[in-house]
Amino acid sequence: MDPRFTELLAPFLRFRGDRAIERTSVLRELGLNSMQSIELLFAIEDAFGVTLPDEEMNDRTFATAGSLWDVVHAELRKAQLPEGSA
């Protein structure tokens, strides 16, 4: 995962304490609630310059830090492809 992503994610995880954010970190257990998920989504889109697809806005995507990063990373890769090559 990108260090910018984990830095962005950290303030939304109020129960994290001093634990590192790993791919397997369960976001709900670390304090991410549904309202914060929306705020986090906007922060990710602003920070990374991507728009996450509506179909990815589900519990599975926001289950772990890794599952959320995978969606963000996929959108970053799409944004880097030349037009017409997707």
Steps between C-alpha positions, in 0.01 A plus 500: 500500500609851429623689810284799402197270517579375850571856620166610359321205657651532851288792632180310418600203719441622854555158662831433321722628780863463397446187288623511142242494224541171315317361195302276737402780740121482541380856460176469699684343795741793494216751519396586144124556492267562206511881526879496515507265200342777293747758629786256434374440147508873424847533655632209290351639181649843569842371603542253216304677226275203427129429521410167654221322309156485660499120474805489727327694779412199712590324823747272323705794372508664843563174690879527531769751419619264226160461334456877491853553370440242223207706367698825524802340333287359216362848431850649507614244244201577275581871521854431378395305191496690171148580377337215311724228643281399795 
